[in-house]
Amino acid sequence: MNLCLYGPYRHRWAYTEVGARHLEQSPEHLRIHQSQLYWEEGRLVLEVDETQAPLGGRLKGRIVLDPGARFSEPEDLAGTGRHLWWPLAPFSRAEVALESPGLSFSGAAYHDANMGSEPIEDGLRRWWWMRAPLSEGAAVLYDAIDPAGEERPLGLFLGRDGSREPISAAVPGRLRPTRWLMPRPLRSGHGRPPRLLKAYEDTPFYARSLVELELRGERTRGVYEVVDLDRFASRWVQALLPYRMKRIP
């Protein structure tokens, strides 16, 4: 279970991997140790009870996601059928009420899912992903690099009316590299070039940021991620992971 909160003064992070004895699963319910997700009257409810990494502290509370329009058709990221991605609910609404820390808020949300039949680092070398709201829906860009070095660009416009169509975002751009010198390519539409607004995560193999760019003639802000799976698979990165991830056998 992974949960992260970004605030003006500090970030809170929990990421717990558990053994099979702590897992319960059905079509409508998923329990992972002390946290659980389930559907209730068409809304997805997350009851989270986690310990922060690496220094401890609780992350506990309830998150309710109203999905809006749902999209069930997956995309094949690697072209092999072994790595699938679903933009399930690209313009949801979330209500967050936490006991620890004591805060509550509501706002726009996004829900997607991935599934693979092999370790992801075996089928992909790198990817970058971005989701941004638009006046009539949302845009999602997902560029993956396969083991042969071939780039597989994907761009989708997902409408509030349930429509789904390719999006043209062919203007290449590049944000400044991360502190760990990972490149940050980013396609956009015509107009002003993309702009990095805020860095949320900056790790040896993964970065998450807030960016501003133009898509379908609109200036918008979106969450942007870049992953280097060659780095992820390296021994030195694997040795660092236990400092950010709690494991319960």
Phi and psi in degrees as a GROMACS rama.xvg file:
@    title "Ramachandran Plot"
@    xaxis  label "Phi"
@    yaxis  label "Psi"
@TYPE xy
-121.072  128.665  ASN-2
-142.833  132.106  LEU-3
-137.056  140.868  CYS-4
-121.817  130.061  LEU-5
-110.84  119.026  TYR-6
-120.567  174.073  GLY-7
-69.0656  -23.2138  PRO-8
-115.012  -27.8579  TYR-9
-157.104  158.227  ARG-10
-107.414  148.832  HIS-11
-121.324  136.02  ARG-12
-140.667  130.425  TRP-13
-134.373  131.805  ALA-14
-147.886  104.272  TYR-15
-117.826  124.98  THR-16
-100.807  135.925  GLU-17
-129.04  157.7  VAL-18
-76.4308  169.718  GLY-19
-61.6775  -27.0467  ALA-20
-69.0123  -14.2035  ARG-21
-99.1393  10.7043  HIS-22
-114.534  132.275  LEU-23
-129.447  134.415  GLU-24
-142.975  137.67  GLN-25
-147.637  173.174  SER-26
-59.1196  -25.9159  PRO-27
-112.656  0.206842  GLU-28
-150.256  142.11  HIS-29
-140.513  121.831  LEU-30
-112.717  128.089  ARG-31
-122.642  98.7114  ILE-32
57.6309  -114.577  HIS-33
-93.5334  -2.01596  GLN-34
-109.633  155.864  SER-35
-151.431  153.533  GLN-36
-126.699  141.945  LEU-37
-159.002  158.694  TYR-38
-90.9184  135.117  TRP-39
-141.795  112.006  GLU-40
52.888  44.2599  GLU-41
80.4171  3.29592  GLY-42
-116.323  148.292  ARG-43
-93.0964  123.158  LEU-44
-109.782  131.16  VAL-45
-117.518  116.362  LEU-46
-103.96  110.299  GLU-47
-110.885  137.444  VAL-48
-144.735  94.0737  ASP-49
-130.758  162.004  GLU-50
-106.406  131.188  THR-51
-69.4873  151.033  GLN-52
-117.28  146.126  ALA-53
-94.7996  -3.40069  PRO-54
-101.859  0.0654154  LEU-55
89.7253  -172.811  GLY-56
102.061  148.368  GLY-57
-90.2735  146.587  ARG-58
-124.837  106.524  LEU-59
-140.934  136.509  LYS-60
162.463  -159.779  GLY-61
-135.221  134.726  ARG-62
-125.285  128.521  ILE-63
-118.689  125.172  VAL-64
-110.838  118.815  LEU-65
-93.2306  108.806  ASP-66
-72.7956  -23.0059  PRO-67
67.0151  -144.786  GLY-68
-65.7588  137.397  ALA-69
-112.02  144.657  ARG-70
-124.755  120.444  PHE-71
-106.064  -4.25822  SER-72
-83.3275  122.822  GLU-73
-81.8104  163.611  PRO-74
-114.614  140.592  GLU-75
-92.2358  103.612  ASP-76
-69.7135  -38.5064  LEU-77
-100.972  -5.88017  ALA-78
76.3483  12.1359  GLY-79
-114.939  -8.99676  THR-80
80.2844  3.95469  GLY-81
-102.556  -4.78018  ARG-82
-138.98  105.718  HIS-83
-113.012  148.391  LEU-84
-136.713  134.315  TRP-85
-119.021  120.27  TRP-86
-84.2196  78.7332  PRO-87
-64.423  -48.6774  LEU-88
-140.143  83.276  ALA-89
-76.7023  -13.9066  PRO-90
-138.086  76.0472  PHE-91
-92.8933  -178.959  SER-92
-131.4  132.619  ARG-93
-120.687  142.129  ALA-94
-119.193  124.325  GLU-95
-117.918  126.604  VAL-96
-135.144  108.044  ALA-97
-110.492  138.107  LEU-98
-82.5408  -37.7228  GLU-99
-140.605  110.248  SER-100
-71.8269  160.06  PRO-101
-78.1257  96.1872  GLY-102
-157.359  158.659  LEU-103
-147.042  148.991  SER-104
-164.826  168.219  PHE-105
-141.698  158.608  SER-106
171.046  -172.742  GLY-107
-65.3984  148.594  ALA-108
-144.412  170.335  ALA-109
-144.269  140.448  TYR-110
-136.362  121.91  HIS-111
-135.341  -178.896  ASP-112
-152.598  149.097  ALA-113
-125.855  150.847  ASN-114
-148.703  140.057  MET-115
-142.084  154.731  GLY-116
-105.967  11.5867  SER-117
-151.832  161.894  GLU-118
-54.8747  134.563  PRO-119
-61.9883  -29.9869  ILE-120
-71.6153  -13.6883  GLU-121
-79.6114  -27.5328  ASP-122
-104.084  -17.3287  GLY-123
-138.867  148.425  LEU-124
-98.54  -41.2357  ARG-125
-152.83  161.494  ARG-126
-153.742  160.161  TRP-127
-133.833  147.956  TRP-128
-140.117  146.633  TRP-129
-150.873  140.95  MET-130
-129.037  134.309  ARG-131
-141.567  139.24  ALA-132
-75.4032  147  PRO-133
-129.388  168.563  LEU-134
-62.2241  -31.6266  SER-135
-113.231  13.4129  GLU-136
163.317  -135.258  GLY-137
-149.414  151.695  ALA-138
-110.898  139.178  ALA-139
-130.916  126.608  VAL-140
-115.695  137.398  LEU-141
-147.672  101.541  TYR-142
-106.805  123.418  ASP-143
-117.963  149.766  ALA-144
-115.321  121.88  ILE-145
-84.4398  173.938  ASP-146
-59.2809  -24.5246  PRO-147
-82.607  -2.69709  ALA-148
88.9545  7.16093  GLY-149
-80.5416  132.919  GLU-150
-86.8305  136.772  GLU-151
-122.881  86.1193  ARG-152
-78.4344  142.654  PRO-153
-139.106  131.733  LEU-154
-138.644  129.391  GLY-155
-131.266  139.434  LEU-156
-106.388  125.734  PHE-157
-115.648  114.342  LEU-158
-88.1109  153.731  GLY-159
-65.0707  -19.1201  ARG-160
-87.9176  6.44112  ASP-161
92.2652  -0.218877  GLY-162
-72.4622  155.756  SER-163
-145.966  122.754  ARG-164
-150.117  154.447  GLU-165
-63.6563  147.876  PRO-166
-116.23  137.365  ILE-167
-90.8349  113.411  SER-168
-141.012  65.8491  ALA-169
-95.1539  -1.9835  ALA-170
-79.4078  112.49  VAL-171
-71.6257  142.676  PRO-172
-143.74  174.693  GLY-173
-155.668  123.317  ARG-174
-82.4972  166.454  LEU-175
-64.8586  148.898  ARG-176
-61.5521  161.745  PRO-177
-73.8945  173.43  THR-178
-60.8231  -27.2196  ARG-179
-91.5349  13.739  TRP-180
65.3682  29.2783  LEU-181
-82.1192  132.522  MET-182
-68.2784  151.745  PRO-183
-127.926  78.475  ARG-184
-72.4912  150.849  PRO-185
-158.691  114.477  LEU-186
-77.2536  153.845  ARG-187
-153.45  178.332  SER-188
-83.9419  -178.143  GLY-189
-70.5625  155.427  HIS-190
122.847  -157.22  GLY-191
-62.9834  145.036  ARG-192
-67.9586  160.366  PRO-193
-59.1028  152.401  PRO-194
-134.85  132.247  ARG-195
-80.1835  123.09  LEU-196
-99.5733  -41.5578  LEU-197
-158.852  139.807  LYS-198
-98.2446  122.476  ALA-199
-92.9643  -45.1219  TYR-200
-130.806  138.391  GLU-201
-144.789  95.6301  ASP-202
-122.225  173.369  THR-203
-59.0827  -27.266  PRO-204
-126.702  -3.57504  PHE-205
-146.365  140.043  TYR-206
-141.641  143.07  ALA-207
-128.871  134.669  ARG-208
-143.276  163.679  SER-209
-103.214  126.779  LEU-210
-127.488  160.802  VAL-211
-120.63  134.947  GLU-212
-158.931  175.951  LEU-213
-114.034  130.837  GLU-214
-141.76  134.438  LEU-215
51.902  36.2365  ARG-216
78.3711  5.96922  GLY-217
-113.697  140.671  GLU-218
-88.0603  125.978  ARG-219
-144.732  169.079  THR-220
-117.744  142.238  ARG-221
-148.324  164.609  GLY-222
-87.6149  134.238  VAL-223
-127.719  135.074  TYR-224
-130.029  145.713  GLU-225
-135.076  136.964  VAL-226
-131.74  133.492  VAL-227
-112.822  103.302  ASP-228
-80.122  -20.3757  LEU-229
-64.0871  -43.1269  ASP-230
-66.6698  -42.0096  ARG-231
-55.9183  -38.9927  PHE-232
-79.1049  -10.1282  ALA-233
-70.3032  153.524  SER-234
-63.9689  -38.4776  ARG-235
-69.0027  -34.1795  TRP-236
-72.598  -42.2056  VAL-237
-58.823  -33.6549  GLN-238
-69.4972  -23.8532  ALA-239
-84.7019  -23.4538  LEU-240
-56.7814  -39.0494  LEU-241
-60.4584  -18.5008  PRO-242
-75.0661  -20.3928  TYR-243
-109.15  -9.7177  ARG-244
-127.029  122.671  MET-245
-85.0299  139.963  LYS-246
-121.348  130.728  ARG-247
-122.338  108.013  ILE-248
